[in-house]
Amino acid sequence: MTIFDDQGRPEPPLAAGEADTLLGFLEFLRATFRWKCDGLDTAGLRATVGSSMMTLGGLMKHLSWVEDYWFSRRLLGNEPAEPWASVDWDADRDWEWHSAADDTPDQLFALWDQSVERSRVCAAAGLAEGDLARMAAQPWSDGNTPSLRWILVHMIEEYARHAGHADLLREAIDGQVGE
């Protein structure tokens, strides 16, 4: 039985196996990030703090790309989905950050929601094919290959880092605070 906190985030299991624990923490951090973005309009998703150009919309699009990159592309070896397949990454290595300013809140939330759902399906497929030790289908350019375990821990780190950024941005936008 999943327990939800006051913000609607699923609490990670207290006593579960390794895969369920890792997935539980990733889901908690995804929900934390979503909570920090929920209810914002275009101006809110484009707001910056200080000299940083980082926005919640940019973070959302970046995390959408990261979800697809690690779970679909690397883990399962799928070709990039749109919008990533059409991007000239050589022309703009930070395209997802920059192009988010052209997207509506509905487009950004839909992209992120779809990427997260695809990632859940990919992670489940990876677990079914070899548990956490399943190696990614696409190795790095140096020939090393991460396991699904590594990918899950990396995604937890990615969300934890960006949830901190989201905390600062959201507080600057409308004063909302909370873990």
SETORVEX-671733 format. One record per residue: residue in three letters; x, y, z of N, C-alpha, C, CB in turn; residue number from 1. Coordinates in Angstrom, 2 decimals, decimal comma. Glycine has a CB too. Example, Ala and Ser with C-alpha at 12.3 -4.5 7.8 and 13.67 -1.06 7.14 Angstrom:
BEGIN
R   r     n.x     n.y     n.z    ca.x    ca.y    ca.z     c.x     c.y     c.z    cb.x    cb.y    cb.z   k
R Ala   13,19   -5,69    7,80   12,30   -4,50    7,80   13,20   -3,30    7,80   11,31   -4,47    9,05   1
R Ser   12,85   -2,25    7,08   13,67   -1,06    7,14   12,90    0,03    7,87   14,08   -0,60    5,72   2
END
This chain:
BEGIN
R   r     n.x     n.y     n.z    ca.x    ca.y    ca.z     c.x     c.y     c.z    cb.x    cb.y    cb.z   k
R Met    0,84   -1,18    0,00    0,00    0,00    0,00    0,88    1,25    0,00   -0,95    0,00    1,22   1
R Thr    0,66    2,14   -0,94    1,42    3,37   -1,04    0,84    4,42   -0,10    1,45    3,89   -2,50   2
R Ile    1,71    5,07    0,64    1,31    6,16    1,54    1,73    7,47    0,88    1,97    6,01    2,97   3
R Phe    0,83    8,45    0,89    1,11    9,75    0,29    1,24   10,80    1,38    0,00   10,15   -0,71   4
R Asp    2,16   11,75    1,19    2,34   12,83    2,15    1,34   13,95    1,89    3,78   13,36    2,11   5
R Asp    1,47   15,04    2,62    0,52   16,16    2,51    0,54   16,83    1,15    0,82   17,18    3,57   6
R Gln    1,60   16,67    0,38    1,70   17,25   -0,96    1,30   16,24   -2,04    3,12   17,75   -1,22   7
R Gly    0,87   15,06   -1,65    0,45   14,04   -2,61    1,60   13,22   -3,17   -0,28   14,69   -3,72   8
R Arg    2,76   13,31   -2,53    3,92   12,55   -3,01    3,92   11,15   -2,40    5,24   13,30   -2,67   9
R Pro    4,24   10,14   -3,22    4,30    8,77   -2,66    5,54    8,59   -1,81    4,27    7,73   -3,78  10
R Glu    5,33    8,17   -0,58    6,47    7,92    0,31    7,22    6,68   -0,16    6,00    7,75    1,78  11
R Pro    8,55    6,73   -0,21    9,31    5,52   -0,56    9,06    4,44    0,49   10,83    5,84   -0,67  12
R Pro    9,07    3,18    0,08    8,82    2,11    1,05    9,93    2,06    2,11    8,72    0,76    0,32  13
R Leu    9,54    1,73    3,33   10,49    1,67    4,43   11,25    0,34    4,48    9,78    1,89    5,74  14
R Ala   10,62   -0,71    4,02   11,26   -2,03    4,08   10,87   -2,81    2,83   10,84   -2,80    5,38  15
R Ala   11,65   -2,61    1,78   11,37   -3,27    0,50   12,69   -3,73   -0,10   10,61   -2,31   -0,48  16
R Gly   12,61   -4,43   -1,19   13,81   -4,83   -1,90   14,48   -3,64   -2,55   13,48   -5,89   -2,95  17
R Glu   15,67   -3,88   -3,07   16,46   -2,80   -3,65   15,75   -2,10   -4,80   17,79   -3,35   -4,13  18
R Ala   15,18   -2,84   -5,72   14,52   -2,22   -6,88   13,34   -1,36   -6,44   14,04   -3,29   -7,86  19
R Asp   12,51   -1,88   -5,55   11,35   -1,11   -5,10   11,77    0,13   -4,30   10,43   -1,98   -4,24  20
R Thr   12,86    0,01   -3,55   13,37    1,17   -2,80   13,88    2,25   -3,76   14,49    0,74   -1,84  21
R Leu   14,68    1,85   -4,74   15,20    2,83   -5,71   14,06    3,47   -6,49   16,19    2,15   -6,68  22
R Leu   13,13    2,67   -6,98   11,99    3,22   -7,73   11,13    4,11   -6,83   11,13    2,07   -8,32  23
R Gly   11,00    3,74   -5,56   10,22    4,55   -4,62   10,82    5,93   -4,42   10,12    3,86   -3,29  24
R Phe   12,15    5,98   -4,28   12,78    7,29   -4,12   12,74    8,10   -5,41   14,23    7,11   -3,67  25
R Leu   12,88    7,45   -6,55   12,77    8,18   -7,82   11,37    8,75   -7,98   13,12    7,26   -9,01  26
R Glu   10,33    7,97   -7,67    8,96    8,48   -7,77    8,71    9,62   -6,80    7,96    7,34   -7,51  27
R Phe    9,26    9,53   -5,60    9,11   10,61   -4,62    9,74   11,90   -5,14    9,75   10,21   -3,27  28
R Leu   10,92   11,79   -5,72   11,60   12,98   -6,24   10,91   13,52   -7,49   13,05   12,67   -6,55  29
R Arg   10,39   12,66   -8,35    9,60   13,13   -9,48    8,40   13,92   -8,98    9,13   11,95  -10,36  30
R Ala    7,72   13,39   -7,97    6,55   14,07   -7,42    6,93   15,39   -6,74    5,83   13,16   -6,42  31
R Thr    8,10   15,42   -6,12    8,58   16,66   -5,51    8,80   17,72   -6,59    9,89   16,42   -4,72  32
R Phe    9,45   17,33   -7,67    9,67   18,28   -8,76    8,34   18,76   -9,33   10,53   17,63   -9,87  33
R Arg    7,42   17,85   -9,56    6,11   18,22  -10,11    5,39   19,20   -9,18    5,24   16,97  -10,33  34
R Trp    5,46   18,94   -7,88    4,83   19,81   -6,89    5,39   21,23   -7,00    5,05   19,25   -5,46  35
R Lys    6,68   21,36   -7,22    7,30   22,68   -7,32    6,88   23,43   -8,58    8,81   22,54   -7,29  36
R Cys    6,43   22,72   -9,60    6,02   23,35  -10,86    4,52   23,53  -10,99    6,52   22,53  -12,03  37
R Asp    3,75   22,74  -10,25    2,30   22,76  -10,39    1,71   24,15  -10,14    1,67   21,77   -9,44  38
R Gly    0,71   24,47  -10,95   -0,04   25,71  -10,77    0,60   26,96  -11,34   -0,28   25,91   -9,35  39
R Leu    1,77   26,82  -11,96    2,44   28,01  -12,49    2,00   28,27  -13,93    3,96   27,84  -12,43  40
R Asp    1,93   29,54  -14,26    1,60   29,95  -15,62    2,90   30,14  -16,41    0,75   31,27  -15,62  41
R Thr    2,76   30,66  -17,62    3,92   30,86  -18,48    4,98   31,73  -17,80    3,49   31,51  -19,80  42
R Ala    4,56   32,83  -17,19    5,52   33,72  -16,53    6,25   33,00  -15,40    4,82   34,96  -15,98  43
R Gly    5,53   32,19  -14,64    6,15   31,46  -13,54    7,17   30,45  -14,04    5,09   30,77  -12,72  44
R Leu    6,84   29,75  -15,12    7,76   28,74  -15,65    8,96   29,36  -16,36    7,02   27,83  -16,60  45
R Arg    8,88   30,65  -16,68    9,99   31,35  -17,33   10,80   32,22  -16,38    9,47   32,20  -18,47  46
R Ala   10,40   32,32  -15,12   11,07   33,19  -14,15   12,47   32,68  -13,83   10,24   33,29  -12,87  47
R Thr   13,37   33,63  -13,62   14,75   33,30  -13,24   15,06   33,92  -11,88   15,76   33,79  -14,32  48
R Val   16,18   33,53  -11,30   16,62   34,07  -10,03   18,04   34,57  -10,20   16,55   33,00   -8,90  49
R Gly   18,27   35,80   -9,77   19,62   36,36   -9,83   20,18   36,34  -11,24   20,54   35,60   -8,90  50
R Ser   21,44   35,99  -11,36   22,10   35,99  -12,66   21,92   34,67  -13,42   23,58   36,29  -12,49  51
R Ser   21,27   33,69  -12,80   21,07   32,40  -13,45   19,99   32,51  -14,52   20,68   31,33  -12,41  52
R Met   20,16   31,78  -15,61   19,17   31,73  -16,68   18,24   30,51  -16,50   19,86   31,67  -18,05  53
R Met   18,45   29,74  -15,43   17,65   28,54  -15,18   16,21   28,92  -14,86   18,25   27,71  -14,03  54
R Thr   15,27   28,18  -15,46   13,85   28,37  -15,21   13,23   27,01  -14,87   13,14   29,01  -16,45  55
R Leu   12,06   27,05  -14,25   11,35   25,80  -13,99   10,92   25,13  -15,29   10,13   26,04  -13,10  56
R Gly   10,54   25,93  -16,29   10,21   25,37  -17,59   11,41   24,70  -18,23    9,66   26,45  -18,51  57
R Gly   12,57   25,34  -18,13   13,79   24,74  -18,66   14,15   23,46  -17,92   14,94   25,72  -18,56  58
R Leu   13,99   23,47  -16,60   14,23   22,26  -15,82   13,29   21,14  -16,24   14,07   22,55  -14,32  59
R Met   12,03   21,49  -16,46   11,04   20,48  -16,83   11,39   19,85  -18,19    9,64   21,10  -16,88  60
R Lys   11,78   20,68  -19,13   12,13   20,15  -20,45   13,43   19,36  -20,38   12,24   21,28  -21,49  61
R His   14,38   19,84  -19,59   15,65   19,11  -19,41   15,38   17,74  -18,79   16,62   19,92  -18,51  62
R Leu   14,56   17,68  -17,75   14,28   16,41  -17,12   13,49   15,48  -18,04   13,52   16,62  -15,82  63
R Ser   12,68   16,04  -18,91   11,98   15,23  -19,92   13,00   14,56  -20,82   11,00   16,10  -20,75  64
R Trp   13,98   15,34  -21,26   15,04   14,80  -22,12   15,86   13,74  -21,37   15,96   15,93  -22,61  65
R Val   16,22   14,02  -20,13   17,03   13,10  -19,33   16,28   11,78  -19,14   17,38   13,73  -17,97  66
R Glu   14,99   11,85  -18,85   14,18   10,63  -18,70   14,27    9,78  -19,97   12,68   10,98  -18,40  67
R Asp   13,99   10,39  -21,12   14,02    9,65  -22,39   15,42    9,15  -22,72   13,51   10,53  -23,52  68
R Tyr   16,41    9,98  -22,48   17,78    9,62  -22,81   18,23    8,37  -22,04   18,72   10,78  -22,50  69
R Trp   18,03    8,37  -20,73   18,56    7,26  -19,93   17,72    6,00  -20,03   18,65    7,68  -18,50  70
R Phe   16,41    6,12  -20,00   15,60    4,90  -19,97   15,29    4,35  -21,36   14,31    5,18  -19,25  71
R Ser   14,92    5,19  -22,28   14,57    4,69  -23,61   15,81    4,51  -24,48   13,58    5,64  -24,30  72
R Arg   16,60    5,55  -24,59   17,76    5,53  -25,49   18,87    4,62  -24,97   18,32    6,95  -25,68  73
R Arg   19,36    4,91  -23,77   20,50    4,14  -23,24   20,12    2,75  -22,78   21,13    4,89  -22,08  74
R Leu   19,12    2,65  -21,89   18,78    1,36  -21,32   18,27    0,38  -22,37   17,75    1,52  -20,24  75
R Leu   17,29    0,82  -23,18   16,68   -0,10  -24,13   17,22    0,02  -25,55   15,21    0,12  -24,16  76
R Gly   17,99    1,06  -25,84   18,59    1,21  -27,17   17,64    1,73  -28,23   19,12   -0,10  -27,62  77
R Asn   16,54    2,36  -27,82   15,59    2,93  -28,78   16,16    4,18  -29,46   14,27    3,27  -28,08  78
R Glu   15,68    4,44  -30,64   16,02    5,70  -31,32   15,36    6,85  -30,56   15,55    5,68  -32,82  79
R Pro   15,93    8,04  -30,64   15,33    9,18  -29,93   13,91    9,44  -30,43   16,19   10,44  -30,12  80
R Ala   13,04    9,77  -29,48   11,66   10,16  -29,80   11,65   11,65  -30,10   10,69    9,81  -28,63  81
R Glu   10,56   12,13  -30,62   10,39   13,57  -30,78   10,06   14,17  -29,42    9,26   13,90  -31,83  82
R Pro   10,49   15,36  -29,15   11,11   16,31  -30,07   12,62   16,13  -30,22   10,83   17,70  -29,61  83
R Trp   13,20   15,20  -29,46   14,66   15,06  -29,41   15,27   14,64  -30,74   15,03   14,05  -28,34  84
R Ala   14,57   13,83  -31,51   15,11   13,31  -32,77   15,38   14,40  -33,79   14,16   12,29  -33,35  85
R Ser   14,63   15,50  -33,74   14,77   16,57  -34,73   15,73   17,68  -34,31   13,42   17,18  -35,00  86
R Val   16,28   17,58  -33,14   17,14   18,65  -32,61   18,53   18,57  -33,22   17,24   18,56  -31,07  87
R Asp   19,07   19,72  -33,60   20,46   19,82  -34,03   21,29   20,10  -32,77   20,67   20,96  -35,13  88
R Trp   21,69   19,03  -32,08   22,40   19,17  -30,82   23,77   19,80  -31,00   22,55   17,81  -30,15  89
R Asp   24,37   19,70  -32,19   25,65   20,35  -32,44   25,50   21,87  -32,48   26,26   19,84  -33,76  90
R Ala   24,36   22,33  -32,95   24,11   23,77  -33,02   23,78   24,36  -31,65   22,97   24,06  -34,00  91
R Asp   23,13   23,58  -30,79   22,75   24,06  -29,46   22,71   22,88  -28,50   21,36   24,79  -29,50  92
R Arg   23,80   22,68  -27,78   23,91   21,56  -26,84   22,93   21,70  -25,67   25,34   21,45  -26,31  93
R Asp   22,42   22,88  -25,43   21,45   23,13  -24,35   20,07   23,46  -24,91   21,93   24,28  -23,46  94
R Trp   19,74   22,86  -26,04   18,48   23,17  -26,73   17,27   23,04  -25,82   18,32   22,25  -27,92  95
R Glu   17,23   21,98  -25,00   16,05   21,78  -24,17   15,86   22,92  -23,18   16,16   20,46  -23,42  96
R Trp   16,96   23,46  -22,67   16,87   24,59  -21,75   16,38   25,85  -22,48   18,25   24,86  -21,08  97
R His   16,96   26,11  -23,64   16,64   27,34  -24,38   15,25   27,30  -25,00   17,67   27,57  -25,47  98
R Ser   14,88   26,17  -25,58   13,60   26,09  -26,30   12,39   26,06  -25,38   13,59   24,86  -27,17  99
R Ala   12,59   25,77  -24,11   11,45   25,72  -23,17   10,71   27,06  -23,11   11,93   25,33  -21,78 100
R Ala   11,41   28,14  -23,35   10,78   29,47  -23,31    9,73   29,63  -24,41   11,84   30,56  -23,44 101
R Asp    9,81   28,81  -25,45    8,85   28,87  -26,55    7,63   27,97  -26,32    9,52   28,48  -27,85 102
R Asp    7,65   27,19  -25,27    6,59   26,22  -24,99    5,60   26,77  -23,96    7,19   24,90  -24,50 103
R Thr    4,36   26,35  -24,10    3,33   26,71  -23,13    3,45   25,79  -21,91    1,89   26,63  -23,76 104
R Pro    2,86   26,19  -20,79    2,84   25,28  -19,64    2,23   23,92  -20,00    2,07   25,91  -18,48 105
R Asp    1,13   23,92  -20,75    0,50   22,65  -21,13    1,46   21,77  -21,93   -0,77   22,91  -21,94 106
R Gln    2,22   22,35  -22,84    3,18   21,58  -23,63    4,29   21,02  -22,75    3,78   22,45  -24,74 107
R Leu    4,80   21,83  -21,84    5,88   21,38  -20,96    5,42   20,26  -20,03    6,42   22,55  -20,14 108
R Phe    4,25   20,44  -19,41    3,75   19,40  -18,51    3,46   18,12  -19,28    2,49   19,88  -17,78 109
R Ala    2,89   18,23  -20,47    2,59   17,04  -21,27    3,87   16,31  -21,66    1,78   17,42  -22,54 110
R Leu    4,88   17,06  -22,07    6,16   16,45  -22,46    6,78   15,71  -21,29    7,13   17,52  -22,99 111
R Trp    6,79   16,35  -20,12    7,37   15,73  -18,94    6,56   14,50  -18,51    7,45   16,74  -17,78 112
R Asp    5,24   14,65  -18,45    4,39   13,51  -18,07    4,60   12,32  -19,00    2,91   13,93  -18,07 113
R Gln    4,66   12,57  -20,29    4,85   11,49  -21,27    6,23   10,85  -21,13    4,66   12,03  -22,71 114
R Ser    7,24   11,67  -20,91    8,60   11,14  -20,74    8,70   10,28  -19,49    9,62   12,28  -20,66 115
R Val    8,09   10,74  -18,40    8,12    9,96  -17,15    7,38    8,64  -17,34    7,48   10,77  -15,98 116
R Glu    6,23    8,67  -18,00    5,48    7,43  -18,21    6,26    6,45  -19,09    4,11    7,73  -18,86 117
R Arg    6,90    6,95  -20,16    7,74    6,08  -20,99    8,88    5,48  -20,16    8,32    6,86  -22,19 118
R Ser    9,45    6,28  -19,30   10,55    5,80  -18,46   10,10    4,70  -17,51   11,15    6,95  -17,66 119
R Arg    8,91    4,85  -16,96    8,38    3,80  -16,08    8,25    2,48  -16,85    7,01    4,21  -15,50 120
R Val    7,74    2,55  -18,05    7,57    1,36  -18,89    8,94    0,76  -19,23    6,80    1,71  -20,20 121
R Cys    9,90    1,61  -19,59   11,25    1,13  -19,92   11,93    0,50  -18,71   12,11    2,29  -20,45 122
R Ala   11,81    1,12  -17,54   12,42    0,57  -16,33   11,81   -0,79  -16,00   12,25    1,54  -15,15 123
R Ala   10,49   -0,90  -16,12    9,83   -2,18  -15,86   10,32   -3,24  -16,84    8,29   -2,02  -15,96 124
R Ala   10,48   -2,87  -18,10   11,00   -3,82  -19,10   12,42   -4,24  -18,74   10,97   -3,20  -20,51 125
R Gly   13,25   -3,29  -18,32   14,62   -3,60  -17,93   14,66   -4,53  -16,73   15,38   -2,34  -17,63 126
R Leu   13,81   -4,28  -15,75   13,76   -5,15  -14,58   13,31   -6,56  -14,96   12,81   -4,57  -13,53 127
R Ala   12,36   -6,65  -15,87   11,87   -7,96  -16,31   12,92   -8,74  -17,10   10,61   -7,79  -17,17 128
R Glu   13,83   -8,01  -17,75   14,85   -8,65  -18,59   16,14   -8,98  -17,86   15,16   -7,75  -19,75 129
R Gly   16,30   -8,54  -16,64   17,57   -8,82  -15,98   17,73   -8,17  -14,63   18,68   -8,40  -16,84 130
R Asp   16,66   -7,69  -14,08   16,67   -7,05  -12,77   17,62   -5,84  -12,81   17,10   -8,06  -11,67 131
R Leu   18,10   -5,42  -11,66   18,94   -4,22  -11,58   20,29   -4,40  -12,25   19,14   -3,84  -10,14 132
R Ala   20,71   -5,64  -12,43   22,00   -5,90  -13,06   21,92   -5,83  -14,58   22,51   -7,26  -12,64 133
R Arg   20,74   -5,65  -15,14   20,60   -5,57  -16,60   21,46   -4,44  -17,11   19,11   -5,37  -17,02 134
R Met   22,28   -4,73  -18,08   23,16   -3,72  -18,65   22,43   -2,93  -19,72   24,43   -4,37  -19,23 135
R Ala   22,78   -1,68  -19,84   22,16   -0,82  -20,86   22,49   -1,35  -22,25   22,65    0,65  -20,71 136
R Ala   21,57   -1,17  -23,16   21,76   -1,63  -24,54   22,78   -0,77  -25,27   20,43   -1,61  -25,30 137
R Gln   22,89    0,48  -24,88   23,79    1,40  -25,57   24,95    1,78  -24,64   23,03    2,67  -26,06 138
R Pro   26,16    1,31  -24,94   27,31    1,68  -24,10   27,72    3,13  -24,35   28,50    0,73  -24,37 139
R Trp   28,53    3,63  -23,43   29,10    4,95  -23,61   30,16    4,90  -24,70   29,71    5,47  -22,28 140
R Ser   30,61    6,05  -25,15   31,60    6,11  -26,23   32,92    5,44  -25,84   31,85    7,56  -26,62 141
R Asp   33,22    5,34  -24,53   34,46    4,69  -24,09   34,31    3,17  -23,96   34,91    5,27  -22,77 142
R Gly   33,12    2,65  -24,29   32,89    1,21  -24,23   32,31    0,72  -22,93   34,15    0,51  -24,48 143
R Asn   32,33    1,54  -21,87   31,72    1,13  -20,60   30,20    1,17  -20,73   32,19    2,05  -19,44 144
R Thr   29,55    0,33  -19,96   28,10    0,23  -20,01   27,53    0,27  -18,60   27,67   -1,06  -20,74 145
R Pro   26,61    1,19  -18,34   26,00    1,23  -17,00   24,90    0,18  -16,87   25,43    2,63  -16,72 146
R Ser   24,65   -0,22  -15,64   23,55   -1,13  -15,34   22,28   -0,33  -15,07   23,90   -2,04  -14,12 147
R Leu   21,15   -1,02  -15,04   19,90   -0,36  -14,66   20,01    0,20  -13,25   18,72   -1,35  -14,75 148
R Arg   20,70   -0,49  -12,37   20,92    0,01  -11,00   21,61    1,39  -11,06   21,78   -0,99  -10,17 149
R Trp   22,66    1,49  -11,87   23,39    2,75  -11,99   22,48    3,84  -12,54   24,64    2,57  -12,90 150
R Ile   21,69    3,49  -13,56   20,79    4,47  -14,18   19,78    4,98  -13,16   20,07    3,85  -15,40 151
R Leu   19,20    4,08  -12,37   18,23    4,51  -11,35   18,88    5,43  -10,32   17,62    3,30  -10,66 152
R Val   20,06    5,07   -9,84   20,74    5,92   -8,86   21,09    7,26   -9,50   22,02    5,23   -8,33 153
R His   21,54    7,24  -10,74   21,84    8,50  -11,43   20,60    9,38  -11,55   22,42    8,22  -12,83 154
R Met   19,46    8,78  -11,88   18,22    9,56  -12,01   17,77   10,12  -10,66   17,11    8,70  -12,62 155
R Ile   17,98    9,38   -9,58   17,69    9,90   -8,25   18,56   11,11   -7,98   17,91    8,81   -7,16 156
R Glu   19,83   11,00   -8,31   20,76   12,14   -8,13   20,32   13,33   -8,98   22,21   11,74   -8,49 157
R Glu   19,94   13,07  -10,22   19,52   14,14  -11,14   18,31   14,89  -10,58   19,19   13,56  -12,54 158
R Tyr   17,32   14,16  -10,15   16,12   14,80   -9,59   16,40   15,48   -8,26   15,01   13,78   -9,40 159
R Ala   17,24   14,88   -7,41   17,55   15,50   -6,12   18,23   16,85   -6,33   18,44   14,57   -5,28 160
R Arg   19,17   16,89   -7,25   19,88   18,14   -7,54   18,91   19,19   -8,07   21,02   17,90   -8,55 161
R His   18,09   18,78   -9,03   17,19   19,75   -9,65   16,00   20,10   -8,77   16,69   19,22  -10,97 162
R Ala   15,62   19,22   -7,84   14,57   19,59   -6,88   15,05   20,74   -6,00   14,18   18,37   -6,00 163
R Gly   16,33   20,77   -5,70   16,89   21,91   -4,96   16,82   23,19   -5,75   18,33   21,63   -4,57 164
R His   17,14   23,11   -7,04   17,00   24,29   -7,89   15,54   24,73   -7,92   17,52   24,00   -9,32 165
R Ala   14,63   23,76   -8,06   13,20   24,08   -8,14   12,71   24,74   -6,85   12,39   22,80   -8,42 166
R Asp   13,23   24,32   -5,70   12,87   24,95   -4,43   13,17   26,44   -4,46   13,62   24,28   -3,26 167
R Leu   14,38   26,77   -4,89   14,80   28,19   -4,92   13,97   28,99   -5,91   16,28   28,30   -5,27 168
R Leu   13,77   28,42   -7,09   13,00   29,14   -8,10   11,56   29,36   -7,65   13,01   28,36   -9,42 169
R Arg   10,93   28,33   -7,12    9,53   28,47   -6,71    9,39   29,48   -5,57    8,96   27,12   -6,28 170
R Glu   10,29   29,47   -4,63   10,22   30,44   -3,53   10,33   31,86   -4,06   11,32   30,16   -2,49 171
R Ala   11,21   32,07   -5,05   11,37   33,40   -5,64   10,13   33,83   -6,44   12,61   33,43   -6,54 172
R Ile    9,44   32,86   -7,03    8,28   33,18   -7,86    7,09   33,61   -7,02    7,89   31,97   -8,72 173
R Asp    6,72   32,80   -6,02    5,51   33,11   -5,28    5,61   32,85   -3,79    4,40   32,33   -5,83 174
R Gly    6,82   32,59   -3,31    7,01   32,40   -1,87    6,72   31,00   -1,38    6,16   33,34   -1,13 175
R Gln    6,31   30,09   -2,26    6,02   28,72   -1,82    7,29   28,05   -1,33    5,38   27,90   -2,95 176
R Val    7,26   27,54   -0,13    8,40   26,84    0,45    7,94   25,46    0,91    9,02   27,64    1,63 177
R Gly    8,87   24,66    1,24    8,59   23,31    1,70    9,64   22,40    1,12    7,16   22,83    1,30 178
R Glu    9,86   21,29    1,82   10,97   20,42    1,43   11,08   20,23   -0,03   10,83   19,11    2,06 179
END
